[in-house]
Amino acid sequence: MAKWFFGKSSKADAGVLPGARMARAGATVAAKLTFDAVTKAYGERPAVDGLSLEIAPGEVVCLLGPSGCGKTTLLRLAVGVERPSGGRILINDREVAGAGRFVQPEDRGVGLMFQDFALFPHLTILENVAFGLRALPREDARREALLILSRVGLERYAEQYPHILSGGQQQRVALARAIVPRPAVMLMDEPFSGLDVQLRDAMQEETLALIRETRATSMIVTHHPEEAMRLGDRIAVMRAGRLVQTGSAEELYRRPAALFVARLFSEINEMEMQVAGGRIATPIGALPAPGLADGTLATLCIRERGISVVPAGGNGKAAHGAPLKGRVRNAKFLGDAVRYEVVAEGFDAPLNVRVAAGEAILKGSEVLLEIDPGQALVFPSHDDKTP
C-alpha cells in the first residue's frame, strides 16, 4: 500500500474560524447506474435475485430493507468487489459487469463509503483523504485534499491521525475521502449506523448537502425507513434479494404494494377478515379487497396514527361517519406522543392508537374512536408477514 508523505501546512493548523465560509466541493459529471436482471448467488440461495433498477444521473436512491436482504451485496456488485452470477451492471449504458465483461473497481468512477469508515490508522487525516488521488502530482493531491477537508470543517486536523477524532469527525473524513476523486457514482453502506441519534441527524443533512454539491449519482444502503425518507429522491425496498417496490417516500407510505412495505413505514394494527363479494366487512364499513377470491382471508391494516381518540361525551363531530365506542386499557407516554391500547366495539383485539401528547386520557376511560376508511389498507393474508 503506497503511503503519502506531505510537508506540514500552516493552513492545516489554522482550522476553520467561526463564521468562516466553507469551500464548496467540486462538481462531477453524474452517471446513470443500471442493474439489469442482476443475480448473485452464494451456493444455492441467491443473495440478489434477478434485480433490475435504474438510477438517473444525479439521483439519490436509498436501498432499504432488513439485514440479510441483499442490500450490501448489490452495493458490492456495483463497485466491483463482487462479480454477478447473472445479469448486467451498466454505468452510463457502458457495461461494467456481465457475462463477457468485468471492469475493475478503480476503472469504474465509483466512490465507496464503508459502514465502519475504514480509515487507515497509520496515515494522517490528510493522507487518508488524498489516498484516492494517487494518480495526481503530490502537490495537486494535497491541495484537493485540503480543500475538501475545509469543506467538511476538519482542515485543522490535517496532520493528525484518525484515533483523535470523534465518530462524527471520522465519518466526515471518510465522506471527504470518498468524494474527493469526484466519482460519477457514490455508494454508501449504512454510513450513519455507528452514530448516536442527534449526531446522525446532523450528519445526514451535511452528507446530503455535499452530495447535492457534487451532483454525484448516489445509492445509500440503510435499514432505517426514516433515514431513507429523509435522504432519498426515491426509495427502493428490498426483501430476500428482490425489489418489492420503488418510489418516493410519499408513494411508499400512502400506497404500499405489500404488507411488508406498509409495516416498514408505519406502525399498524393488523386484523384478518374473510372476503365476500370482493369486499371485507369491517367495523368501519365494507372495504374493497381487489384481486382476492371470495372465502379467502384478507388482512386489514389501520395505522396507529390514523385513529383519533377523544373522551366519551365530547361535543365534537366525526368527520368520517359515526365514531366507535371504546375503553382505554393502557396508556404509554412516549415524549411527543402517547400510545393508547383501546378495546373498541366491533374489533376482536384491542387497537393501538398513537396521538400527539396532550391532555392525558386515563386508563379505564370511556372514549370515542374515529377511523377514516380511506386510510385503511387491505392485503392478501397469504402475504408473508415476517420481515
Rosetta blueprint (number, residue, H / E / L):
1 M L
2 A L
3 K L
4 W L
5 F L
6 F L
7 G L
8 K L
9 S L
10 S H
11 K H
12 A H
13 D H
14 A H
15 G L
16 V L
17 L L
18 P L
19 G L
20 A L
21 R L
22 M L
23 A L
24 R L
25 A L
26 G L
27 A L
28 T L
29 V L
30 A L
31 A L
32 K L
33 L E
34 T E
35 F E
36 D E
37 A E
38 V E
39 T E
40 K E
41 A E
42 Y E
43 G L
44 E L
45 R E
46 P E
47 A E
48 V E
49 D E
50 G E
51 L E
52 S E
53 L E
54 E E
55 I E
56 A L
57 P L
58 G L
59 E L
60 V E
61 V E
62 C E
63 L E
64 L E
65 G L
66 P L
67 S L
68 G L
69 C L
70 G L
71 K H
72 T H
73 T H
74 L H
75 L H
76 R H
77 L H
78 A H
79 V H
80 G L
81 V L
82 E L
83 R L
84 P L
85 S L
86 G E
87 G E
88 R E
89 I E
90 L E
91 I E
92 N L
93 D L
94 R E
95 E E
96 V E
97 A E
98 G L
99 A L
100 G L
101 R L
102 F E
103 V L
104 Q L
105 P H
106 E H
107 D H
108 R L
109 G L
110 V E
111 G E
112 L E
113 M E
114 F L
115 Q L
116 D L
117 F L
118 A L
119 L L
120 F L
121 P L
122 H L
123 L L
124 T L
125 I H
126 L H
127 E H
128 N H
129 V H
130 A H
131 F H
132 G H
133 L H
134 R L
135 A L
136 L L
137 P L
138 R H
139 E H
140 D H
141 A H
142 R H
143 R H
144 E H
145 A H
146 L H
147 L H
148 I H
149 L H
150 S H
151 R H
152 V L
153 G L
154 L L
155 E H
156 R H
157 Y H
158 A L
159 E L
160 Q L
161 Y L
162 P H
163 H H
164 I H
165 L L
166 S L
167 G H
168 G H
169 Q H
170 Q H
171 Q H
172 R H
173 V H
174 A H
175 L H
176 A H
177 R H
178 A H
179 I H
180 V L
181 P L
182 R L
183 P L
184 A L
185 V E
186 M E
187 L E
188 M E
189 D E
190 E L
191 P L
192 F L
193 S L
194 G L
195 L L
196 D L
197 V H
198 Q H
199 L H
200 R H
201 D H
202 A H
203 M H
204 Q H
205 E H
206 E H
207 T H
208 L H
209 A H
210 L H
211 I H
212 R H
213 E H
214 T H
215 R L
216 A L
217 T E
218 S E
219 M E
220 I E
221 V E
222 T E
223 H L
224 H L
225 P H
226 E H
227 E H
228 A H
229 M H
230 R H
231 L H
232 G L
233 D L
234 R E
235 I E
236 A E
237 V E
238 M E
239 R E
240 A L
241 G L
242 R E
243 L E
244 V E
245 Q E
246 T E
247 G E
248 S L
249 A H
250 E H
251 E H
252 L H
253 Y H
254 R H
255 R L
256 P L
257 A L
258 A L
259 L H
260 F H
261 V H
262 A H
263 R H
264 L H
265 F H
266 S L
267 E L
268 I E
269 N E
270 E E
271 M E
272 E E
273 M E
274 Q E
275 V E
276 A E
277 G L
278 G L
279 R E
280 I E
281 A E
282 T E
283 P L
284 I L
285 G E
286 A E
287 L E
288 P E
289 A L
290 P L
291 G L
292 L L
293 A L
294 D L
295 G L
296 T L
297 L E
298 A E
299 T E
300 L E
301 C E
302 I E
303 R E
304 E H
305 R H
306 G H
307 I E
308 S E
309 V E
310 V E
311 P E
312 A L
313 G L
314 G L
315 N L
316 G L
317 K L
318 A L
319 A L
320 H L
321 G L
322 A L
323 P L
324 L E
325 K E
326 G E
327 R E
328 V E
329 R E
330 N E
331 A E
332 K E
333 F E
334 L L
335 G L
336 D L
337 A E
338 V E
339 R E
340 Y E
341 E E
342 V E
343 V E
344 A E
345 E L
346 G L
347 F L
348 D L
349 A L
350 P L
351 L E
352 N E
353 V E
354 R E
355 V E
356 A E
357 A L
358 G L
359 E L
360 A L
361 I L
362 L L
363 K L
364 G L
365 S L
366 E E
367 V E
368 L E
369 L E
370 E E
371 I E
372 D L
373 P H
374 G H
375 Q H
376 A L
377 L E
378 V E
379 F E
380 P E
381 S L
382 H L
383 D L
384 D L
385 K L
386 T L
387 P L
